Amino acid sequence: MPKDHDKDVYPEPPSRTPVVDRQSVLPNPALILSKLFYYSVDLPVTTFRDIVEGIQSGKKSHYYHQKFRRVPELTQCQEGDYVCYYEAEMQWRRDYKVDQEIVKVIQERLRACQQREGPSYRQNCYKELQQFEEVSKAFQSRYGDLGAYASARKCLMKQKERMMAEQQTA
């Protein structure tokens, strides 16, 4: 400190730290409970998890995608085979969700190209525009007009009606 400092502004620190005066002799119960929980629950669980992770570190598996085997379609099921009907329905629903995501991805690509190119997107994004029209037309022909309660059976009937209409016009 400089020699000409103001003693009222910067007082000298105390030479000794005062002793904390405890109000009671009993230990803090919250501290006891937290230590009890840590040593009885948290520490053993954490140690066990670290050991298991150490053992499994060699064969690390990722749970990003669940892979399903392809099951027979509804047309390939035997009459009265309700398990096959159910599996075909679940397969159709997965296919429907995958097709929805494909349309979304193509649509996002088209929107990104439109944003990037501005008013001249019809010329510069012709490939994306054609791809989107093709994908949306295929999605509409397969899943359009099925309604809110779409199912594999309704989709199959729609396909059958479309094929019959094509045969009549030909």
Phi, psi and omega in degrees: 000144177292159184285337183260028180282155181276121185288337179285326181283315180244084180290158178291139178294154180296146182285330178230142177282135181289149180279135179287129180268111179283141180278324181224164180270341182289143178286162182288122182292329178295322178294319179296314180295321179294319177294319179298314178297317182299311184282335182265332184243301190294312183296313178296320180294315180297318179296315178299317180296318178297321179294314180296317178296325176295322178290319184276356185296333178289323181245073183282130178242142180250140182253049181281316185228141174261126183261126178252146175281150177288134179251163179299149177285173183297330180287340182266356181282145176286156180292128180087002179272087187289332176294318177295320177301314181296314180298321178294322178295316179295322177296319179296318179296320177296317177298320179298314179295321178296317179295323175299315181293325178297315179298319179297317181296315179296320179295320177296320178297317179296316179296320178297319179293319177298318179295319183289319188270336179077219185294337182266031184289333181297325178279313188279338181247032184299319181296314179295322180295316178296317180296318179295317179297319179295314182292317181291326177294317178295319179295317181294321181291330181273315188248351183294150177062023176273340178086185184288332183256053182291147179211169180297322180295316178296319180296320179294320178294321177297317179297319179297316178297321179295318179294320179294321179294323177293323179291325180289325181282337183277000000 
